[in-house]
Every structure is written in structure tokens, then in C-alpha cells.
Amino acid sequence: MRLADKGGFDAADVAARYVAWQDEAFDIGNQTRSALWQIEKTGSTAGGMIAWRESGHQGAGNGSLMRTTPIAIALGRTSASAASDASDASDASDALDASDASDASAASDASDASDASTASTAPPASTALVASPAPDAAAASHDALASSLISAVIDASIADSMLTHADPRCMLACAAHNVAIATAIALPDAMPAIERGRAMIDAARAAVIEAARRLTALWTIGASAADAGDVTLESIDIDVGEVDEAELALVETARTELSRDLEMALAADPDVYGEDMHLWQTAGFVRLAFRLSFWHAAHTPTWSEALVDIASRGGDSDTNGAIAGALLGARDGASAIPAAWVERVLAARQPGSATWAEAHHPKHLLALLEK
């Protein structure tokens, strides 16, 4: 996924790269393999939708959530920068307003004193010099830009997941995960880890709602339309086919379920060993990975403790660890990851041909951090 080169998400390009990747990939989940086969067979980006429908709308694996983080880094960093610029512009505007008000007040006081000394019957000094502050156009512009970039993060998250994991639970989970990471990038470094984690959950809650709204609009009017009310869909360019009412209803179901998962992420016990969700019996379920990673973000003080706990629980621990590692990595920063672990990853040798292994080495993800 050459987000670093493209500067945005191109669904057709990403789909083609996924298809090429599968030729030498050493571990592909069944849902991903089925969707990529459909993309290759039909030449359409609707492979994930086709595979989801063929599963009877039951395919809700964690594969797209595991790979989605580069979207948050590539697009979310720009959003964070815009938000920072907006804050700087607002601070500068506030300072200017304060200076203007002070000058106006001094001028008004001088005028009052002069009027009082020359004519007691003169009309009161004019208050025209003490004007109300002008609207902060610069900050408003930057806020709008930050908002549009967060929408771009959500749209790209939905589109990437839809290529292979078109269940709304997968798409909304990816959107919430990436918005949480984009939020963490913009938070003050001095904020305590647990406080940062809870702020990320707040952002994820809002993202689930907005992602459901945007996905409903996409499935209602199709990607060819540029606008649906106040939902602009220009950054989603993917084939969805004909979506029926039953499928549309599943978007609201996903919104409800993922919102519940975020509530449980704040609870003392994440309840991942229950009847509806069990870490071993439903290993690979997207909601399980989603809930557990956010639970650690809100409760576990260090990156290492969270990853050791997830690995020790078993189940689909490698994927769950990758998802939580990305989320808490954004919360805590790269310095929180033990140096020995970083060295092992960057020194790893990929299986496959030398050209393929070099092109898909995790070290290339660092390029996103340098953009």
C-alpha cells in the first residue's frame, strides 16, 4: 500500500497490490484469500462484498483491522498537523484580540477623562473603539481542514476494509481504530498514558457513529455520487454493487455492537470469555480484537505489559497483539517499545523471493513517519 507515495488512498491500486502480494505471502486468512480471488477473477474492487455475501454475511474476521494502521499514520498525521496549526492560529488570534481590546480600552479611558474635564454636559464617550473581536477565520479554516482530513481517514479505512472484509463491523472497527490513533498523535506528550487511552476511546466512539453515517450514505447512493446531504464521499472510490435493506440494517447493528465494545473497554473486566464473544472459541473475531485492544489502552500502563498479556491469553494472539501494539504504540510512542523487540522486527528476514521480501519488509513502514 504505497500511501507514502500516493498521498491518499487509491482502492484500485491497493487491490492490485494485495493481489500481487498473495502470490508469495506465507500466511493469508481464508476471508482475505476469498476476497482477493474474487478481485482477481472479476477485475473489480467489489471482491470483499462478494466474499461477504457468499459467507451469508457472517465473515467478520480481524484481518483488515490488523493491517489498517498505516492509513492512520499517513493521513492522520496531516490531520494532527492541521489541528495543531488551528490551535496556534487561535492562540495568535486571541493574543491579537486581547491587544486590540487593551488599546481600545486605553483610548476610551483617555477620551472619557478628556470629556469629563472639559464639559460636564457633553455626551458620554463613544464605545465604538471597543469593538467585539472579529470571527477567527484562520482557526475556523484549519478546524474545517482537520475535520475533512479525519473524514478522509474514515473513508480510507472503510474502503480498505471493504476490499477484503466488507462486514460493517470490520469497516467501522477500522475507522474507529484509525481515528483513535490520529487523535493520539495530536495529544500532548505530557498527558498520562491511561488518560490518553481514554481520550482515544472518546474519539473512537465518535468515529463509530460518523463511520456508520458515511457507510450508510455510500451504500445508499453509491460511490458515483459526490454528496449525500452533508456526507461527502469523494474520497471513497470502490465498487459496492447493489446493497439491499437487510445489509443496510447491519450497519446500524455494527454501530450498536462496536459502541458497546468501547463501553466494555472502560469496564474493569472486558468480558472476552462470554457466550457471544470468547477469546478461544471465537478467535479471529474482529470485535474481540477491537474490544481487547481498547481495554488495554484504557487500563494497562505500559505497551509491554499489554502485549505480554495478550500473548499470554492465547487465541489469535499474533493478530490481537498486532492490533493492540499499533493502538498502544500511538498512545505511548515508539520509545515505549523495548529496543530488543524493535531490533528483532527490523532484522527479520521475510520469506519469499528476495525482491518480494525486500518490498514487503516492515522497515518500509517507517517511511510513513518521515513524511
N, C-alpha and C positions, 0 to 999 in steps of 0.2 A: 504494500500500500504506500505509494510514493506521495504521501501528504506533504512531506518536506519539499518536494519538487512542485507539486500541483498548487499548493497554497489553498486547497479546498478539497472537497470530496467529490470524486467522479465515479459514480456507481458502475458504469460500463467498464471503465479502466480497472477498477478494483476487482470486478467479477472476472475479467480476463486474467488478472494476476493470480487470483485464487485458483482458477482452473489450471494454470501453468504450474502453480505451486504443488498441486496434489500429485503430480507425476513422480515426485521424489520424496514427498513428505512421509515421515515414518510413523505417524500416528494421527489418523483422521477419524473423528466421530462419525457414527452412522448417519446422523441427521445432516452433517456437513457434506459428507460424501454423496448422499442422495440429492441434495440441492445442487451441488456442483455438477453432478451428472446431468441434471435437468438443464442447467445453464449451457453446458457443452452441447447437449442434444438439440435444444431449441434455439440457441443463439440469443436468448432473451435473459434479461436480468430478473425475470419472474421465477427463477428456479426455486427459491426459498418458499414462495407462495404455493407453487405446485407441490413441493415435497410436504409442506404443512397440511395441505388439503388431503393428500394421499394418506397421511397418518391419521386421518379422522380428526384433525385439529388437536391432536394430543402431543405433538412434538414440541416440548418446551425445555430443551437442554440448555446447558450453560456455556456452550461453545462460543457464541457471539459475545457474551459478556466477558469471557476470558480475553478476547483479542481487541476489545473496543477502546482501551485506554489511549492509544496514540491519537485518537480523534480529540480527546480532551486536552492533550498536551499541545497538539498542533493548532487547534482552533481556540482552545480555552486560554492559552497564554495571551493571544491577541485581545481577547475579551477582558482579561485581567488588566492588561496594559491600558485599555480604554477606560476601565473603571478607575484606575489609578490616576489617569490624566484628568478624568472628570472631577475626582476629589481635589487634585491640585488646582484645577481651574476654579472650583467652587471656593477653595481657601483663598485664592488670589482675589476672587470677586468679593468675598466677604471683607477682606482687608481693605480693598478699594472702597467698598461701600462705607466701611467704618471711617475711613479717612475723609471721604466726601461729607459724611454726616457731621464729623467733627468740625470740618471747615465751615460748613453751613451754619452749624450751631454758634460758632465763634462770631461769624458775620452777623447773625441775627442778634446775638447779645450786644455787640457793638452798636448796632442800629438802634436797639431798644434804649441803651444808655444815652445815645446822642439825642433821640427823640424826647426822652424824659427831661433832659437838661435844657432844651430849647423851647419846648411848647407843651405844657401840660394838657392842652386840649387837642393836640394832634391825634390822628387816628393811630391805633396800635400798629406796631411794626409789622410789615408783611412777613408771613411764614413761607412765602414762595421759595426761599432759598433752601429750606429744609424739605427737599423733595424725597418722596419714597424711593427706595432702591429700585433700579431697573431690573427686569427679569434677567436671570443668569442664563443667557443664551448659550454661552460656551459650555457650561456644565450640562445643560439640558441636551445639547447636541451630543456630548460624549456619553451621557446616560443612554440616549437612544441608540448610539453605536454599540455600547456594551450589551444592551438588550437584544439588538439584532444579531450580534455575534453569539450570544447564548442560544438564540433560536437556531443559528447555523449549527451549533454543537448538537442540539436536539435533533435537527433534521438529518444530519450526517449519521448520528447514532442509530436513528430509525432505519435509514436507508441501508447502512452496512449490515445491521442485523437481519433486515428483510432479505438480503441476498441468500442467506442460508437458514436463518431462524426467524420465520415470519410470524410466529405466535406473538400476540400483543404483549404477553408477559415478558418475553425476551426483549422486544423492542423498547418497551417502557423502562425495563431494568437497565438497559444500556444507556438510555438517555439520562436517567437519574444518576447513575454511576459517574458518567462523564461530567454532568453539571456539578456534582459534588466535588470532583477533582478540580474543575475550573474554579470553583469557589475557594477551595483550599489554597490554590495558587495565589489568590488575591488577598488572603487573610494575613494579618500582621504576624511576623515571625515570632514575636514575643508571646503570642496567645498560647496558653497551656494546651497540651495535646488533647485532653478529653473535651475541653471547651471547643477546640477546633473540630473535633469529631462530631459534636452535637450541632455545630453550625453547618457542617456538611449534610447532616440528616435534614435539617430545616430546608436547605437548598434542594435536596433530593425530593422532599415532599412536594415542593412547588413544581419541580421538574416533571414528576409523575403526572400531575394534573395538566400541565402545559403539553407534555408529550401526548397524552391521551387526546387532548383537544386537536392537536396538529395531525395525529394519525387518523382521527375520525374525519377530519377535513380532507385529507389525502384520499382515504378510501371512499369518501362520498363523491368527490368531484373529479378525482383522478389527477395525475401529475401534469397533465397537459394544461390545466387551468392555473393561472398565476395567482389567483386570490380567492379565498372563501371567507367572506366577511372581513374580519381583521386578522385572519391567518394567512400569511404569505408563504407560499410553498415553492418558490422559485429554486430553492437550494435542494429540493428533492427531485431527482430525475431517475425514476425506476419504474419498471413495468409492474402493475399490480393486478391487471385483469379485472374481471367483474367481481365485485365484493357484494355478498348478499347481506340481508338484515341480521341473520344469525351470526355472521362473522363480525359485523359492526357491534353487535351486543357484547362480543367477547372483549372489545376494547374497554368498555366500562367495567367488566368483570376484572380485567387485569389491573385497572386503576385502583379498584377497591382492594384487591388482594395485595398489591405491592404497597399501598398505603398502610395496610395492616402490618406488613413485614417491617416497615420503618417504625411503626409503633412498638413492635416487639423488639426492635433493635435498641430501644431505650429501656426496656424492662430488665429486671435483674437476671432473668433466665430467657434466652432467645427461643426456647421451646422448639428445638430442632430434632427431637426424638418422639414426636407425637404421631397420631394416626394419619393426619393429612400430609405431614412432612417429616421424614425420618432420614437422618444423615446417612444411614447404611441402606435402608430399603428403597429410598428414592434418590440414591446417589446420582449426581448429574443433573438434578432438577434446578432450573435457573433460580427459582425463588429461594431455595435453600442457600445457595451460594450468596445471593443478594442479601438475605437477612443476616447471615452469619458474618459477612464482611462488615456490614454497617454496625452490627452489635459490637464487634471488636473496635471499630472506630470510636464508639461512644463509651467503651468501658476499659479497654486494655491500654495501659500507659505507654507501652513501647512496641515498636514494629516487630522486634524479635520475639517478644512474648506472644504476640498474636499469631505469628507464623508457626511457632513451635506448637502452640495449642491446636491449630488447625491440622497440622501434620499428624499430631498425636491422636486426633479424633478418628482418623481413618475415613472411609468412604471415598469420594472422589477428591482426595486431599490435594493432589497436584493442581487440579484446576481451581479448587476452592482457595488454595494458597496463592495462586497467581492473581486471582481477583482481589483477595484481601490485601495481598502485597502491594498491588497498584494503588488501592484506595488509601491504605495507611502510609504508603510511600509519599503520597501527595500530602497527607496530614502532617507527617513528621519530617519530610525532606530526605534527600539521598544520604546525608550524613548519619542518619539513624540506622542504616543498613550496615551490618558488620563488614569490614573491609575484606575479610577472608571469603565471605559469601559473594561479594561483588567480583573478586578475582576469579573465583571458580566459574561464574557465569561468563565473564568476558574471555576467559581462556578456554571455554568449551569448544569442542570440535563437533561441528554439525555432521550428521550422516548424509550420504548422497554424494553427487559429483562435486568436484572442487568448486566449480563455478556456481552451482546452486547453493552449496554450503556457505560460500562467501557472501552471496547476495542476500541470504536469509539469516545471517548471523545477528544475534541480539545487540551487538555493539552498534549497529546502524540506528537503533532507536535513540541513541544519544544525539544523533544529528537533529532530532526534533527539539532538544533542549538548547541547541545552539542557534536556532532560528530566531 
